[in-house]
Amino acid sequence: MNSNISLIIGREYWTRVKSKTFLLTTFLAPIGIVFVYAVLGYLLTRGSDKQKNIAILDNAGIVSELAEAKNNLVLTLETKPLTELLEDYKEGKYDGIVELPALDIDDSKYSIIYHSDDPLALDEESTVRGLFRKDIRNFKVQAFGLDQNSLDKIDTDISLNPKTVKETEKEISNITTKVSSVLGGAVGMILFMVILIFGSQVMRGVNEEKINRIVEVLISSVKPLDLMIGKVLGIGLVGLTQFMIWGILLTVFSVIASSVFGLGSMETMGDMASNEGVKAVMENDEVKGTIMKVLKELASINWLLIIPLYFFYFIIGYLMYASLFAAVGAAAGDDINEAQALTTVVMLPLIAAFYIGMSAVSAPDSSVSVWSSIIPITAPVVMPIRLATDPPMWQIGLSVISCILFVVFLIWLAARIYRVGILMYGKKASFKELGKWIFYKG
């Protein structure tokens, strides 16, 4: 590597890593994220903290036994007339009265009446509606003289079990597509966010140095191309360092927050609210079978091929868009609208790649997905999503070659714009003007 580029990379890296802004955002951001998540999770799991005593008046004769209520609702099945219950409500014995009117078995709709001056919260209202759904169904089944066992057999769970025809080393199952889709979607989302965040940092760094006239000093000692490449790689290493620290800190802080706020305790896991409940679920043959299938699918993936390709597309995607963002930062001046217009042009193909990639999760072999994973401007996001689905090697090879050639072209193109734009002040960088900069000699 050119010695000047190495020096610039070191300068960009250590200057930013040692800055107060980097230290504050790196160490305080994970704390803030975990704190907000922990507080929101704690509040959501608590629900309503005010206990409400609710009387149930069953005029329909459908309730045989009250199910256990949630959301701090204490339910009491009453046989008193409504007038007496209303008096009890006025005296403060109850916070509300749920009246179940007579049920018309031919009517597909049923309205429950709630007597109270204070309406139920959304979660409480949902709980009350759900309490009587099974009772109403059972009541109608008996009224129509239907056989419950026969009705249960009507609903059939259909599964699709694939069988390979050609002899192949990899066996496929009914969750192969699901595992591949989840893995590909997660990787695509991460790559999109990383490329966008790192690229934006490059643009801001270049633009700040241009506005502060620091670049005039640097350009007297190094070539514009070396300066741009060094800045792109240096800021990329800073971002990579920050993400690694965030990953470690978020893991540590999440464990601490879970113990402090009780988010990791078994008592806050909804229906699986006890250790026994979790154990029972984990010992279920169907659950164990699904877990084993997922692990088998993950083990069958060719990680020796996919992991290097993930790194390749991350690096190539970052270089591709960071070069464009560097050119935008050099071309843009103090005018925010001017910078936004140029940034939009760069971001449009990246956003398009993201949406195509999300569609590739469900249709990885569609024409749009295949060609978008080969076309270099969208390939860094789309192809990693398709990798888990074993695309043909010729598509992977063509994608890699096209990406390498295209990133070389983009670096050259961005450098041509960068060398002129970085020293250009007071003149608006229109697209016509950018075209002239590319073909300037010297």
N, C-alpha and C positions, 0 to 999 in steps of 0.2 A: 504494500500500500504506500502511496505517496506520503513522504514525511510531513508535508504541509497539511494533508488531509488528517493524518494522525494527530497533529498538534491541534487542529481545529476541533476534532472530535473530543479530545481531552479537555480543551477549553470550554466547549459547550456543555460537556457532561459535568465537570466539577464546578463550574460557575453556577449552574442551575441547581445541582444537588446540594450545594452548601448555602444556597439562598434561604432566607427566612420564609419566603412564600412556599418553596418546595417542602420545607420541614413542617410548616403548619398544615398545609393541605394533605401531606402524606400521613401525618400522625393524628390529626384532629378529624379528618374526613371519616375514617372508619369508625371512630368513637361516635361521631354524630349520627352516622347511618345506623349503627347498631342500637344507639340510644333511642332514636325515633322509632325504629322497628320494634324494639322491646316494649316501649311505652304503648304504641298502637296495638301490639299483640296482647299486652296485658289488659288494656281497656276492652278490646274485642272479646277476649275470653271471659271477662267478668260479666259482660252483658249488663242488664239492669241490676243495680245493687239494692233496690227497694223491693221488699217482699210485698206481694199483693195477695190478699185473700179473696178468692173468687168462688161464688156459689154457682152450682150447676143445676138448673131446673129442666128436667128431662120430660117435656110434654109429649115427645115422640115415642118414648118407650124403647129407645135404641141402645142405651148405655147399660151394659151388664156390670162392668167394673171399670173404674176410672184408671186410665193409664198414668204412669208416673209423669208428672209435668216437669217442665224445665223453666229457665229464665225467672227463677224466684216466684213462680206462681204456686200458691197453695190452693188446691181445688177441693171443694166439699160438695158431694152429691146431696141435694136437698129435696124433700118431698112437700115442703110448705107451699101454700099458694103464693103467687107472684106478689100479691099485695103485702103479705107478711114479710117476704124477703126484701121488698122495697123499704119497709120500715126498718128492718135490720140494717140495710145499707145506710139509711139516714142516721142511724144511731152509731154508725162506724164499725159495725161488726164485719161487714164485707166492703171490699173496695170496688166490687162490680158483680154483676149477675149475668151469667150466660144462659139464655133461654133457648132451648131446642124446640121449635114449633113442630106441629104434626107433620109427618113426612108423607109426601105423595110419591109413591114408588114409580109412577110413570113420568115424573118430572126429573130431568137430568140436572137441574140446578136446585140448590138448597141454601137458604139464607138463615144464618144464626143471628140472634138478636143479643146485643150486649148492652145491658143497662148500667150506665155509669156517667158521671159528669166529666170524668177524665178518660180520654181515649187510651187504648192499649198502644204500646210501642210496636214498631214493625216486627221485631223478633217475637214479641209476646202474641201478637195477632196471628203470626204464622204458626206458632205453637198451638194455639187454641183451635185453629182450623184443622191442624194435623191430628189432634186428639180424637176426633170423632169420624175421621175418614174411614177407618177400618170398621167401626161400629155400623156406619150407614151402609157400607158394602155388605156386611154380613146380614143386616136386616133385610136388604133387598133380595139377597140370595135366598133367604128363607121364605120371603113373601112370594117370590116367583116359583118356589118349589124346586129350586135348582140343586144339583149335587155339587158340594164344594170341591170334592176330590176331582170330579170331572172338569170343573172350571180351572183348577190348578194345572191340569194336564194340557189345557188348551194353549197356554202360553209356553212356547217352545224356544229355548235358547239355541240359536244356530251358530255353529262355528265352522270355519273354513280351514281344513287341514291340507296343506300342499304336499304333494309327493313329486320328487324329482324323477324325470324320465331318463335323462342322460346320466352316465356315471360321473360323479363329481365328488371332490373331497369334502365340500361343504354341504351339510344337510340343512335344509330349510324347514322352518316350523311355522305355526300360525302366529308367532310373535316376531318373526324375523323382520318384517316390514316396520312394525312398531318400534323396535329397538333401533333400527337403522334411521328411522325418521327422527326420533328423539335425539339421537346422537348427532345426526347431521344438522338438525335445526339449532341445537345448542352451540355447536361449533360455528355455524354461519352467523348467528347472532353475536357471538364473542368477537369474531373476526371483523364484522361490520363496525362494532363499537370501538374496537382497538384502532382500526385504520382511521376512523373518523376523528377520534380524540387525539391520536398522535399527529395526524396530518394537520389538524387545527393548531396544535402547539407549534409546529414548524412555521405555519403562516404567520402566527402572532410574533414569533421570535424574529423572523426576517423583517416584518413590518416595523417592529419596535426599533431594531437596529438602523433601519433606513431613516425613520423619523428622527431618531436621536443623533444621526450622522456618525454613528460608530463605524458603520460599514466603510466610510471613506478612508478611515485609517487602516482597516483590515485589507481593503482592496489594493492598497499600495504595496502590500507585501506578498499577497497570494493571488492566484488566478481566480476569477469568478466561479469557474466550474469546481475547483477544489473547495472554495468557500461554501458553495451550495451543497456539495456532497458531504462535506464534513459536518455541516449544520444539520442536514437530514439524518445522518447516522448518529450524531451526538444526541440530538433531541430524542431520537428513537430509543437509544439506550437509557436516557433519563426516564422516559415513559415506561419502559420495560422494568426498570428498577422500582419505580413507583407502584406498578401493578403487582410485582412480587411482594413488596412490603405490605400492600393492601391485603393481598391474599392471606398472608401470615397473620396480620393484625385482626382482620375480620374473623378468622377462625378462632383466635384467642378470645377476642371480645365477645363473640357470639356465645362461647361456652360460659363466660363470666355472666353475661346478661341473662342467659337461660337459668342459671342458678339463683341470681338475685331476684329476677321477676317471676320465676316459676314457670317460664315458657317451656322448659324441657321436662317438667314433671308430668307424670302419667295422669295426674288428676285433671289436666287441662286438655286432654285429647279427645273431647267429645264423647262418642259412644265407647271408645276404648279408654275409659277413665280410670282403669285400675291395672296394676301389674298382671293380675289374673286374666283380665280381658285381652291384654296384649299377648300374653303367653298362649291363650287359647287360639287367637288368630294365627300366631306364628306356627302353632302345632297343627293347624288345619292342612290337610293333605293338598287341597287345591292351591292354597297360598304357597306352600313349600314347593309344589310343582312349578308354579309360575316363576318363583325366584330362581329355581334351578334352570329353567328355560332361559331366563334373562342372562344369567351368568354364562350359560353355555353359548348363547348367541354372542356375547361380548368376547368370550374366549375364541370363538371361531373367526372373528374379524382379523384380517391380516394387518396387525399393528405395525409390523416391521416396514410395511409399505406406507401405511396411512400416516403414521406419526411424522416421518420425514417430509411427507407431502404437505401435512398441515403447517409445519414450520416453513416450508418453501413458499406456500401461498401467503402466509402471514408476512414473510419478508418481502416477497415480490409485490404483494398488494400495498404494503406500507411504502416501499420505494416508489411505486407507481403514483400513488395519490399524494405522498409527501412531496415529490418533485413538483407536481402540479400546484400544490398549496404553496410551495416555496416561490414558484413563479408568480402566483397571485399576490403573495406578500410583497414581492419586489415591485410588481407593477402597480399595486394600490398605493395611494398616498394617504393624506389625512382625511379624505372624504369617506365617511362610513358607507354611504350609499354606493359609492364606486366599488369598495371592497366587497360589499354584499352581492352586487351584480356579478362580479367575477367569481366569487365563491359559489354562487348558485350554479354556474356553468360546470364547475368541477364536481359539485355534489350530486348533480342530477344522475349521472351514470352510476354513482355509488348507491344512491337510493333505489334506482331501478334494479341494480344487482341484488339489493336486499329483498325487494318484493318478489323478484323472479326466484330468488333462493328459497323464500318461504313457500312459494308454489311448488318448488322442486321437492320439498319435504313430502308432499302427498303424490306428486307425479314426477319422479326423478328421471324417467325415460321419455318424457314428452319432448317434442321437437324444440320448444322454447328452452327447456332446461338443458338439453344436450348442447345446443349451439351457444347458449349463454355461458356454459362451462368451458367452452373452447375459445370464444371471442375474448381477447385478453382484458378488455376494459371491465368486464363483469366476472371473468373466471375466478379471481381471487376470493370471491364470496360464494359463488354458485358451485364450483367444483368441489370444495371441501364438504359441502352438504351432500353431494352425490357420492363421495368416496366410500361411505359406509354401505352403499348399495351395490358395490362391485361393478362400476362402469367398465366397459371394454378398455383394454390397455392402449389401443390406438387413440382413443379419445383423451386419455390421461396424457399420453406422450405428445399429442398435437397441442393440447392445452399448455403443457409445460414449455414447449418450444415457442409457441406464439407469445406466451407471457414474457419469456426472456427477451425475445426480439423487440417486443413492444416496450418493455421497460427501458431498454437501451435507447430506443427512439425517443421516449418521453423524457428521459434524463437529458439527452441532447437538446430536445426542444425547449425544455424548461430552462436549461442553462443559457440558451440563446436569449430568452426573454429576461432571465435573471441578470445577465451581465449588463444589459442596457437599463432595465427598469430600476435596479438597485441604486443607480446614480441619477435617476431622472426625477426632477422635482418640479412641481407647479404645472405640469402638463398632464391632462387627463388621458389615461391609458384606455383608449377605445379599442375595439377588436381590430379595426383597421390599422391602428397604430401598433398593436401587438404583432400583426403580420409583417409590418416593416421591420420591427426589431429582430425578428427571426432571421431575416436575410441581410442584416447589416454585416459588412465585412469587418474583419479585425478581431 
